[in-house]
Structure formats: structure tokens, C-alpha cells
Amino acid sequence: MKYSKVCGADAESFALTYLQGNGLKLVTQNFYSRFGEIDLIMWDGDTLSFIEVKARRNGINSGIESITVSKQRKLVKTASYYLLKLGRDVACRFDALIVDGEKNCEWLKNIIIL
């Protein structure tokens, strides 16, 4: 398995534990559609949070910069598909959790404003 896959899986596991420690409840992990993938879908109170996890050796900023406009479009399309399957209206937002090589992390809420 490639280093990036192992590093990404480790970061997602760390992110899940971190977010659960902050009161979020896991709905699903690695949700795939033909539009893309969402790493974590979690409830934060009554808000459904679609979370992109980024692991970066080069620090937090390089993780933030890697969430390009193209990636944002894929996240929105995938989340829209998930909400369609859910079959009900809910409050939702897009978050990012960036993890560096030392397990420092930054949780950014509402990274995409629709």
C-alpha cells in the first residue's frame, strides 16, 4: 500500500477520534458516489457535517490549499447526492480537518459557503 494511503487512513482515524471527542457523532465514513468521496459525515448537534480530512507533512497550510475549487465542487455534488438519498431536509455544513505529521490538527468549519 502506498504511503499516502496509509497516511490518509491514519489521519482519518485520528480525525474521527478527535471529532468524537468534541461531541460529533459518526454517520458514515468514506461515502462514495459517482461524483466523489466524503471522508466523514457526522452530526454536530442537529447539523450534518460533511468533513474532508487532509494529512500533510508540510504543515496545516498545504492541507488547506489542497481543497481546490474543483474539490469543493465534488464535495458539494457528493453531499447533495447523500442528502437526496437521506430524503429529508437537514441543516448541513462543510468542514475540513487538517492533520500534520506531528498529529497537530486544525478543524475548519464552514469551508464552503453556498
N, CA, C and O atoms as CSV, one atom per row, in Angstrom:
chain,resi,resn,atom,element,x,y,z
A,1,MET,N,N,0.842,-1.172,0.000
A,1,MET,CA,C,0.000,0.000,0.000
A,1,MET,C,C,0.893,1.242,0.000
A,1,MET,O,O,1.916,1.275,0.684
A,2,LYS,N,N,0.509,2.245,-0.756
A,2,LYS,CA,C,1.299,3.467,-0.857
A,2,LYS,C,C,1.285,4.230,0.465
A,2,LYS,O,O,0.327,4.148,1.235
A,3,TYR,N,N,2.360,4.970,0.714
A,3,TYR,CA,C,2.475,5.767,1.935
A,3,TYR,C,C,1.298,6.722,2.089
A,3,TYR,O,O,0.759,6.877,3.185
A,4,SER,N,N,0.898,7.366,0.986
A,4,SER,CA,C,-0.179,8.345,1.075
A,4,SER,C,C,-1.486,7.709,1.529
A,4,SER,O,O,-2.252,8.329,2.266
A,5,LYS,N,N,-1.748,6.474,1.095
A,5,LYS,CA,C,-2.959,5.764,1.532
A,5,LYS,C,C,-2.891,5.458,3.022
A,5,LYS,O,O,-3.867,5.658,3.744
A,6,VAL,N,N,-1.735,4.969,3.486
A,6,VAL,CA,C,-1.563,4.652,4.906
A,6,VAL,C,C,-1.673,5.925,5.728
A,6,VAL,O,O,-2.361,5.951,6.748
A,7,CYS,N,N,-1.002,6.972,5.293
A,7,CYS,CA,C,-1.020,8.261,5.988
A,7,CYS,C,C,-2.448,8.812,6.026
A,7,CYS,O,O,-2.892,9.311,7.060
A,8,GLY,N,N,-3.161,8.726,4.914
A,8,GLY,CA,C,-4.539,9.207,4.843
A,8,GLY,C,C,-5.467,8.437,5.757
A,8,GLY,O,O,-6.304,9.032,6.435
A,9,ALA,N,N,-5.330,7.114,5.785
A,9,ALA,CA,C,-6.166,6.287,6.655
A,9,ALA,C,C,-5.876,6.597,8.119
A,9,ALA,O,O,-6.797,6.663,8.933
A,10,ASP,N,N,-4.611,6.786,8.456
A,10,ASP,CA,C,-4.218,7.131,9.818
A,10,ASP,C,C,-4.794,8.489,10.205
A,10,ASP,O,O,-5.291,8.660,11.318
A,11,ALA,N,N,-4.729,9.449,9.297
A,11,ALA,CA,C,-5.269,10.788,9.556
A,11,ALA,C,C,-6.785,10.731,9.742
A,11,ALA,O,O,-7.321,11.412,10.617
A,12,GLU,N,N,-7.481,9.932,8.936
A,12,GLU,CA,C,-8.932,9.809,9.076
A,12,GLU,C,C,-9.304,9.183,10.410
A,12,GLU,O,O,-10.266,9.605,11.051
A,13,SER,N,N,-8.550,8.187,10.827
A,13,SER,CA,C,-8.795,7.562,12.125
A,13,SER,C,C,-8.568,8.570,13.256
A,13,SER,O,O,-9.366,8.660,14.189
A,14,PHE,N,N,-7.476,9.323,13.159
A,14,PHE,CA,C,-7.182,10.369,14.140
A,14,PHE,C,C,-8.286,11.421,14.147
A,14,PHE,O,O,-8.744,11.836,15.211
A,15,ALA,N,N,-8.715,11.854,12.962
A,15,ALA,CA,C,-9.759,12.872,12.837
A,15,ALA,C,C,-11.064,12.398,13.456
A,15,ALA,O,O,-11.736,13.153,14.158
A,16,LEU,N,N,-11.418,11.150,13.197
A,16,LEU,CA,C,-12.659,10.599,13.755
A,16,LEU,C,C,-12.612,10.634,15.280
A,16,LEU,O,O,-13.567,11.074,15.919
A,17,THR,N,N,-11.523,10.182,15.856
A,17,THR,CA,C,-11.373,10.192,17.314
A,17,THR,C,C,-11.423,11.621,17.858
A,17,THR,O,O,-12.083,11.890,18.861
A,18,TYR,N,N,-10.725,12.524,17.190
A,18,TYR,CA,C,-10.699,13.928,17.599
A,18,TYR,C,C,-12.104,14.529,17.576
A,18,TYR,O,O,-12.523,15.169,18.541
A,19,LEU,N,N,-12.823,14.326,16.488
A,19,LEU,CA,C,-14.159,14.914,16.343
A,19,LEU,C,C,-15.158,14.291,17.311
A,19,LEU,O,O,-16.006,14.992,17.863
A,20,GLN,N,N,-15.065,12.989,17.520
A,20,GLN,CA,C,-15.935,12.345,18.502
A,20,GLN,C,C,-15.650,12.893,19.899
A,20,GLN,O,O,-16.566,13.059,20.705
A,21,GLY,N,N,-14.385,13.172,20.180
A,21,GLY,CA,C,-14.020,13.789,21.448
A,21,GLY,C,C,-14.574,15.192,21.609
A,21,GLY,O,O,-14.675,15.705,22.723
A,22,ASN,N,N,-14.933,15.810,20.496
A,22,ASN,CA,C,-15.544,17.136,20.505
A,22,ASN,C,C,-17.063,17.076,20.361
A,22,ASN,O,O,-17.712,18.081,20.075
A,23,GLY,N,N,-17.621,15.872,20.565
A,23,GLY,CA,C,-19.068,15.729,20.626
A,23,GLY,C,C,-19.776,15.358,19.341
A,23,GLY,O,O,-20.999,15.218,19.350
A,24,LEU,N,N,-19.063,15.190,18.230
A,24,LEU,CA,C,-19.722,14.810,16.988
A,24,LEU,C,C,-20.021,13.320,16.986
A,24,LEU,O,O,-19.326,12.536,17.633
A,25,LYS,N,N,-21.061,12.937,16.253
A,25,LYS,CA,C,-21.489,11.541,16.155
A,25,LYS,C,C,-21.339,11.070,14.710
A,25,LYS,O,O,-21.839,11.707,13.783
A,26,LEU,N,N,-20.645,9.948,14.533
A,26,LEU,CA,C,-20.398,9.411,13.196
A,26,LEU,C,C,-21.680,8.893,12.559
A,26,LEU,O,O,-22.445,8.153,13.177
A,27,VAL,N,N,-21.898,9.295,11.314
A,27,VAL,CA,C,-22.979,8.758,10.490
A,27,VAL,C,C,-22.388,7.723,9.542
A,27,VAL,O,O,-22.835,6.576,9.509
A,28,THR,N,N,-21.386,8.127,8.775
A,28,THR,CA,C,-20.719,7.204,7.864
A,28,THR,C,C,-19.316,7.722,7.549
A,28,THR,O,O,-19.011,8.908,7.674
A,29,GLN,N,N,-18.493,6.783,7.140
A,29,GLN,CA,C,-17.104,7.096,6.800
A,29,GLN,C,C,-16.866,6.688,5.351
A,29,GLN,O,O,-17.364,5.652,4.912
A,30,ASN,N,N,-16.118,7.485,4.612
A,30,ASN,CA,C,-15.783,7.214,3.211
A,30,ASN,C,C,-17.023,6.950,2.369
A,30,ASN,O,O,-17.184,5.873,1.795
A,31,PHE,N,N,-17.895,7.950,2.306
A,31,PHE,CA,C,-19.094,7.854,1.480
A,31,PHE,C,C,-18.709,8.141,0.031
A,31,PHE,O,O,-18.180,9.206,-0.286
A,32,TYR,N,N,-18.982,7.177,-0.836
A,32,TYR,CA,C,-18.640,7.307,-2.257
A,32,TYR,C,C,-19.896,7.478,-3.098
A,32,TYR,O,O,-20.944,6.896,-2.817
A,33,SER,N,N,-19.759,8.289,-4.131
A,33,SER,CA,C,-20.769,8.388,-5.179
A,33,SER,C,C,-20.015,8.565,-6.490
A,33,SER,O,O,-18.786,8.642,-6.496
A,34,ARG,N,N,-20.736,8.629,-7.586
A,34,ARG,CA,C,-20.065,8.828,-8.867
A,34,ARG,C,C,-19.455,10.221,-8.973
A,34,ARG,O,O,-18.663,10.493,-9.875
A,35,PHE,N,N,-19.827,11.100,-8.049
A,35,PHE,CA,C,-19.318,12.474,-8.064
A,35,PHE,C,C,-18.026,12.631,-7.275
A,35,PHE,O,O,-17.247,13.548,-7.536
A,36,GLY,N,N,-17.792,11.745,-6.313
A,36,GLY,CA,C,-16.612,11.863,-5.473
A,36,GLY,C,C,-16.784,11.139,-4.159
A,36,GLY,O,O,-17.635,10.260,-4.025
A,37,GLU,N,N,-15.967,11.517,-3.184
A,37,GLU,CA,C,-15.972,10.870,-1.876
A,37,GLU,C,C,-15.975,11.919,-0.776
A,37,GLU,O,O,-15.364,12.980,-0.906
A,38,ILE,N,N,-16.669,11.606,0.305
A,38,ILE,CA,C,-16.616,12.428,1.513
A,38,ILE,C,C,-16.025,11.552,2.606
A,38,ILE,O,O,-16.510,10.448,2.857
A,39,ASP,N,N,-14.974,12.049,3.255
A,39,ASP,CA,C,-14.255,11.244,4.237
A,39,ASP,C,C,-15.116,10.884,5.435
A,39,ASP,O,O,-15.202,9.714,5.808
A,40,LEU,N,N,-15.749,11.870,6.037
A,40,LEU,CA,C,-16.575,11.640,7.223
A,40,LEU,C,C,-17.869,12.436,7.103
A,40,LEU,O,O,-17.869,13.584,6.661
A,41,ILE,N,N,-18.960,11.811,7.501
A,41,ILE,CA,C,-20.235,12.507,7.642
A,41,ILE,C,C,-20.642,12.307,9.090
A,41,ILE,O,O,-20.788,11.180,9.562
A,42,MET,N,N,-20.824,13.434,9.795
A,42,MET,CA,C,-21.066,13.364,11.230
A,42,MET,C,C,-22.129,14.380,11.645
A,42,MET,O,O,-22.285,15.428,11.018
A,43,TRP,N,N,-22.851,14.051,12.707
A,43,TRP,CA,C,-23.782,15.002,13.314
A,43,TRP,C,C,-23.046,15.846,14.333
A,43,TRP,O,O,-22.333,15.318,15.187
A,44,ASP,N,N,-23.215,17.145,14.247
A,44,ASP,CA,C,-22.739,18.078,15.259
A,44,ASP,C,C,-23.998,18.737,15.808
A,44,ASP,O,O,-24.442,19.768,15.302
A,45,GLY,N,N,-24.563,18.139,16.837
A,45,GLY,CA,C,-25.872,18.569,17.318
A,45,GLY,C,C,-26.905,18.218,16.266
A,45,GLY,O,O,-27.045,17.053,15.894
A,46,ASP,N,N,-27.630,19.217,15.784
A,46,ASP,CA,C,-28.642,18.959,14.742
A,46,ASP,C,C,-28.150,19.360,13.352
A,46,ASP,O,O,-28.946,19.485,12.421
A,47,THR,N,N,-26.851,19.558,13.213
A,47,THR,CA,C,-26.252,19.921,11.922
A,47,THR,C,C,-25.441,18.746,11.385
A,47,THR,O,O,-24.610,18.176,12.092
A,48,LEU,N,N,-25.691,18.398,10.141
A,48,LEU,CA,C,-24.941,17.342,9.475
A,48,LEU,C,C,-23.681,17.959,8.883
A,48,LEU,O,O,-23.755,18.903,8.096
A,49,SER,N,N,-22.534,17.426,9.262
A,49,SER,CA,C,-21.253,17.977,8.816
A,49,SER,C,C,-20.582,17.010,7.844
A,49,SER,O,O,-20.367,15.839,8.158
A,50,PHE,N,N,-20.258,17.518,6.666
A,50,PHE,CA,C,-19.506,16.769,5.665
A,50,PHE,C,C,-18.048,17.185,5.828
A,50,PHE,O,O,-17.706,18.353,5.641
A,51,ILE,N,N,-17.193,16.229,6.176
A,51,ILE,CA,C,-15.838,16.571,6.600
A,51,ILE,C,C,-14.791,15.992,5.663
A,51,ILE,O,O,-14.770,14.792,5.389
A,52,GLU,N,N,-13.926,16.869,5.180
A,52,GLU,CA,C,-12.784,16.498,4.363
A,52,GLU,C,C,-11.566,16.449,5.277
A,52,GLU,O,O,-11.252,17.425,5.958
A,53,VAL,N,N,-10.876,15.298,5.288
A,53,VAL,CA,C,-9.681,15.138,6.117
A,53,VAL,C,C,-8.459,15.202,5.210
A,53,VAL,O,O,-8.395,14.519,4.187
A,54,LYS,N,N,-7.495,16.026,5.593
A,54,LYS,CA,C,-6.261,16.157,4.825
A,54,LYS,C,C,-5.073,15.924,5.739
A,54,LYS,O,O,-4.964,16.533,6.804
A,55,ALA,N,N,-4.182,15.037,5.315
A,55,ALA,CA,C,-2.926,14.788,6.030
A,55,ALA,C,C,-1.806,15.409,5.218
A,55,ALA,O,O,-1.699,15.177,4.014
A,56,ARG,N,N,-0.974,16.196,5.877
A,56,ARG,CA,C,0.111,16.867,5.182
A,56,ARG,C,C,1.369,16.861,6.025
A,56,ARG,O,O,1.352,17.221,7.202
A,57,ARG,N,N,2.451,16.449,5.408
A,57,ARG,CA,C,3.752,16.510,6.073
A,57,ARG,C,C,4.269,17.943,6.125
A,57,ARG,O,O,5.049,18.301,7.007
A,58,ASN,N,N,3.829,18.753,5.175
A,58,ASN,CA,C,4.335,20.121,5.049
A,58,ASN,C,C,3.582,21.132,5.897
A,58,ASN,O,O,3.808,22.335,5.763
A,59,GLY,N,N,2.708,20.677,6.753
A,59,GLY,CA,C,2.016,21.595,7.646
A,59,GLY,C,C,0.573,21.851,7.263
A,59,GLY,O,O,0.080,21.400,6.228
A,60,ILE,N,N,-0.081,22.590,8.138
A,60,ILE,CA,C,-1.514,22.848,8.025
A,60,ILE,C,C,-1.872,23.609,6.750
A,60,ILE,O,O,-2.841,23.252,6.080
A,61,ASN,N,N,-1.122,24.638,6.403
A,61,ASN,CA,C,-1.473,25.473,5.247
A,61,ASN,C,C,-1.520,24.697,3.943
A,61,ASN,O,O,-2.383,24.956,3.104
A,62,SER,N,N,-0.603,23.744,3.756
A,62,SER,CA,C,-0.625,22.989,2.498
A,62,SER,C,C,-1.874,22.119,2.413
A,62,SER,O,O,-2.352,21.837,1.314
A,63,GLY,N,N,-2.405,21.695,3.540
A,63,GLY,CA,C,-3.657,20.929,3.548
A,63,GLY,C,C,-4.846,21.774,3.153
A,63,GLY,O,O,-5.711,21.337,2.395
A,64,ILE,N,N,-4.881,22.981,3.669
A,64,ILE,CA,C,-5.965,23.908,3.338
A,64,ILE,C,C,-5.932,24.240,1.848
A,64,ILE,O,O,-6.969,24.248,1.184
A,65,GLU,N,N,-4.746,24.512,1.335
A,65,GLU,CA,C,-4.600,24.874,-0.072
A,65,GLU,C,C,-4.969,23.734,-1.013
A,65,GLU,O,O,-5.287,23.972,-2.178
A,66,SER,N,N,-4.930,22.501,-0.521
A,66,SER,CA,C,-5.239,21.359,-1.382
A,66,SER,C,C,-6.737,21.168,-1.607
A,66,SER,O,O,-7.132,20.328,-2.416
A,67,ILE,N,N,-7.572,21.926,-0.914
A,67,ILE,CA,C,-9.022,21.838,-1.121
A,67,ILE,C,C,-9.386,22.878,-2.178
A,67,ILE,O,O,-9.862,23.972,-1.875
A,68,THR,N,N,-9.146,22.497,-3.404
A,68,THR,CA,C,-9.311,23.387,-4.554
A,68,THR,C,C,-10.783,23.615,-4.880
A,68,THR,O,O,-11.664,22.963,-4.320
A,69,VAL,N,N,-11.033,24.533,-5.778
A,69,VAL,CA,C,-12.398,24.791,-6.237
A,69,VAL,C,C,-12.994,23.521,-6.835
A,69,VAL,O,O,-14.160,23.206,-6.599
A,70,SER,N,N,-12.201,22.799,-7.602
A,70,SER,CA,C,-12.665,21.536,-8.190
A,70,SER,C,C,-13.058,20.534,-7.096
A,70,SER,O,O,-14.097,19.882,-7.192
A,71,LYS,N,N,-12.238,20.420,-6.075
A,71,LYS,CA,C,-12.538,19.514,-4.956
A,71,LYS,C,C,-13.798,19.969,-4.241
A,71,LYS,O,O,-14.617,19.141,-3.843
A,72,GLN,N,N,-13.964,21.273,-4.073
A,72,GLN,CA,C,-15.159,21.797,-3.417
A,72,GLN,C,C,-16.418,21.443,-4.210
A,72,GLN,O,O,-17.441,21.081,-3.628
A,73,ARG,N,N,-16.341,21.548,-5.531
A,73,ARG,CA,C,-17.495,21.198,-6.371
A,73,ARG,C,C,-17.861,19.720,-6.185
A,73,ARG,O,O,-19.037,19.373,-6.072
A,74,LYS,N,N,-16.845,18.864,-6.155
A,74,LYS,CA,C,-17.085,17.429,-5.953
A,74,LYS,C,C,-17.715,17.165,-4.591
A,74,LYS,O,O,-18.619,16.338,-4.474
A,75,LEU,N,N,-17.245,17.861,-3.568
A,75,LEU,CA,C,-17.824,17.695,-2.236
A,75,LEU,C,C,-19.297,18.100,-2.217
A,75,LEU,O,O,-20.134,17.405,-1.640
A,76,VAL,N,N,-19.601,19.219,-2.848
A,76,VAL,CA,C,-20.983,19.706,-2.880
A,76,VAL,C,C,-21.881,18.724,-3.639
A,76,VAL,O,O,-22.978,18.413,-3.177
A,77,LYS,N,N,-21.432,18.239,-4.787
A,77,LYS,CA,C,-22.228,17.283,-5.560
A,77,LYS,C,C,-22.434,15.981,-4.783
A,77,LYS,O,O,-23.535,15.430,-4.774
A,78,THR,N,N,-21.386,15.495,-4.139
A,78,THR,CA,C,-21.489,14.251,-3.378
A,78,THR,C,C,-22.415,14.439,-2.179
A,78,THR,O,O,-23.230,13.565,-1.881
A,79,ALA,N,N,-22.294,15.563,-1.496
A,79,ALA,CA,C,-23.167,15.845,-0.356
A,79,ALA,C,C,-24.621,15.988,-0.810
A,79,ALA,O,O,-25.530,15.512,-0.130
A,80,SER,N,N,-24.846,16.632,-1.940
A,80,SER,CA,C,-26.205,16.774,-2.468
A,80,SER,C,C,-26.812,15.410,-2.760
A,80,SER,O,O,-27.983,15.165,-2.468
A,81,TYR,N,N,-26.016,14.533,-3.331
A,81,TYR,CA,C,-26.473,13.168,-3.599
A,81,TYR,C,C,-26.810,12.454,-2.285
A,81,TYR,O,O,-27.835,11.779,-2.193
A,82,TYR,N,N,-25.956,12.599,-1.276
A,82,TYR,CA,C,-26.210,11.973,0.023
A,82,TYR,C,C,-27.515,12.501,0.622
A,82,TYR,O,O,-28.324,11.725,1.131
A,83,LEU,N,N,-27.720,13.811,0.563
A,83,LEU,CA,C,-28.938,14.404,1.118
A,83,LEU,C,C,-30.180,13.944,0.361
A,83,LEU,O,O,-31.242,13.759,0.956
A,84,LEU,N,N,-30.048,13.760,-0.943
A,84,LEU,CA,C,-31.158,13.242,-1.742
A,84,LEU,C,C,-31.529,11.838,-1.281
A,84,LEU,O,O,-32.708,11.513,-1.138
A,85,LYS,N,N,-30.515,11.010,-1.051
A,85,LYS,CA,C,-30.757,9.655,-0.552
A,85,LYS,C,C,-31.340,9.670,0.866
A,85,LYS,O,O,-32.144,8.808,1.220
A,86,LEU,N,N,-30.934,10.641,1.665
A,86,LEU,CA,C,-31.430,10.765,3.032
A,86,LEU,C,C,-32.926,11.044,3.035
A,86,LEU,O,O,-33.653,10.567,3.906
A,87,GLY,N,N,-33.379,11.816,2.059
A,87,GLY,CA,C,-34.800,12.039,1.873
A,87,GLY,C,C,-35.445,13.037,2.816
A,87,GLY,O,O,-36.667,13.039,2.965
A,88,ARG,N,N,-34.658,13.876,3.451
A,88,ARG,CA,C,-35.236,14.913,4.299
A,88,ARG,C,C,-34.294,16.108,4.353
A,88,ARG,O,O,-33.090,15.986,4.126
A,89,ASP,N,N,-34.871,17.263,4.658
A,89,ASP,CA,C,-34.069,18.477,4.767
A,89,ASP,C,C,-33.412,18.534,6.136
A,89,ASP,O,O,-34.062,18.322,7.159
A,90,VAL,N,N,-32.130,18.820,6.145
A,90,VAL,CA,C,-31.394,18.992,7.396
A,90,VAL,C,C,-30.424,20.159,7.223
A,90,VAL,O,O,-30.001,20.481,6.112
A,91,ALA,N,N,-30.088,20.773,8.337
A,91,ALA,CA,C,-29.040,21.794,8.309
A,91,ALA,C,C,-27.713,21.079,8.082
A,91,ALA,O,O,-27.461,20.032,8.678
A,92,CYS,N,N,-26.872,21.635,7.228
A,92,CYS,CA,C,-25.585,20.983,6.983
A,92,CYS,C,C,-24.499,22.023,6.733
A,92,CYS,O,O,-24.769,23.195,6.472
A,93,ARG,N,N,-23.263,21.545,6.825
A,93,ARG,CA,C,-22.115,22.406,6.543
A,93,ARG,C,C,-20.962,21.532,6.072
A,93,ARG,O,O,-20.988,20.308,6.200
A,94,PHE,N,N,-19.949,22.195,5.522
A,94,PHE,CA,C,-18.734,21.521,5.063
A,94,PHE,C,C,-17.578,21.950,5.954
A,94,PHE,O,O,-17.313,23.140,6.123
A,95,ASP,N,N,-16.896,20.963,6.519
A,95,ASP,CA,C,-15.746,21.220,7.383
A,95,ASP,C,C,-14.514,20.553,6.800
A,95,ASP,O,O,-14.612,19.676,5.942
A,96,ALA,N,N,-13.362,20.977,7.274
A,96,ALA,CA,C,-12.103,20.312,6.942
A,96,ALA,C,C,-11.339,20.109,8.239
A,96,ALA,O,O,-11.359,20.963,9.125
A,97,LEU,N,N,-10.673,18.983,8.342
A,97,LEU,CA,C,-9.773,18.736,9.457
A,97,LEU,C,C,-8.414,18.422,8.855
A,97,LEU,O,O,-8.244,17.415,8.168
A,98,ILE,N,N,-7.458,19.287,9.117
A,98,ILE,CA,C,-6.121,19.160,8.560
A,98,ILE,C,C,-5.203,18.619,9.655
A,98,ILE,O,O,-5.150,19.167,10.757
A,99,VAL,N,N,-4.481,17.540,9.344
A,99,VAL,CA,C,-3.591,16.898,10.307
A,99,VAL,C,C,-2.173,16.937,9.744
A,99,VAL,O,O,-1.947,16.565,8.593
A,100,ASP,N,N,-1.217,17.390,10.563
A,100,ASP,CA,C,0.165,17.386,10.099
A,100,ASP,C,C,0.896,16.146,10.620
A,100,ASP,O,O,0.306,15.313,11.307
A,101,GLY,N,N,2.154,16.035,10.295
A,101,GLY,CA,C,2.945,14.853,10.651
A,101,GLY,C,C,3.118,14.627,12.136
A,101,GLY,O,O,3.433,13.514,12.557
A,102,GLU,N,N,2.920,15.655,12.935
A,102,GLU,CA,C,3.053,15.531,14.382
A,102,GLU,C,C,1.725,15.379,15.094
A,102,GLU,O,O,1.655,15.482,16.318
A,103,LYS,N,N,0.674,15.136,14.333
A,103,LYS,CA,C,-0.685,14.997,14.856
A,103,LYS,C,C,-1.220,16.306,15.439
A,103,LYS,O,O,-2.075,16.297,16.325
A,104,ASN,N,N,-0.714,17.418,14.940
A,104,ASN,CA,C,-1.352,18.695,15.216
A,104,ASN,C,C,-2.493,18.803,14.220
A,104,ASN,O,O,-2.363,18.383,13.070
A,105,CYS,N,N,-3.587,19.354,14.652
A,105,CYS,CA,C,-4.689,19.452,13.699
A,105,CYS,C,C,-5.389,20.792,13.827
A,105,CYS,O,O,-5.319,21.478,14.847
A,106,GLU,N,N,-6.061,21.126,12.747
A,106,GLU,CA,C,-6.874,22.331,12.721
A,106,GLU,C,C,-8.218,21.953,12.117
A,106,GLU,O,O,-8.290,21.390,11.025
A,107,TRP,N,N,-9.282,22.273,12.849
A,107,TRP,CA,C,-10.646,21.980,12.420
A,107,TRP,C,C,-11.250,23.279,11.897
A,107,TRP,O,O,-11.459,24.231,12.649
A,108,LEU,N,N,-11.521,23.298,10.615
A,108,LEU,CA,C,-12.087,24.469,9.957
A,108,LEU,C,C,-13.553,24.191,9.640
A,108,LEU,O,O,-13.868,23.252,8.909
A,109,LYS,N,N,-14.437,24.998,10.185
A,109,LYS,CA,C,-15.869,24.820,9.963
A,109,LYS,C,C,-16.338,25.741,8.844
A,109,LYS,O,O,-15.803,26.832,8.649
A,110,ASN,N,N,-17.343,25.278,8.120
A,110,ASN,CA,C,-17.954,26.075,7.039
A,110,ASN,C,C,-16.951,26.506,5.984
A,110,ASN,O,O,-16.855,27.691,5.666
A,111,ILE,N,N,-16.214,25.567,5.449
A,111,ILE,CA,C,-15.205,25.919,4.452
A,111,ILE,C,C,-15.802,26.248,3.094
A,111,ILE,O,O,-15.152,26.881,2.263
A,112,ILE,N,N,-17.045,25.817,2.867
A,112,ILE,CA,C,-17.729,26.110,1.604
A,112,ILE,C,C,-19.004,26.841,1.943
A,112,ILE,O,O,-19.840,26.330,2.689
A,113,ILE,N,N,-19.159,28.012,1.412
A,113,ILE,CA,C,-20.382,28.785,1.624
A,113,ILE,C,C,-21.187,28.718,0.331
A,113,ILE,O,O,-20.722,29.134,-0.730
A,114,LEU,N,N,-22.386,28.193,0.437
A,114,LEU,CA,C,-23.239,28.062,-0.756
A,114,LEU,C,C,-24.145,29.263,-0.914
A,114,LEU,O,O,-24.930,29.324,-1.861
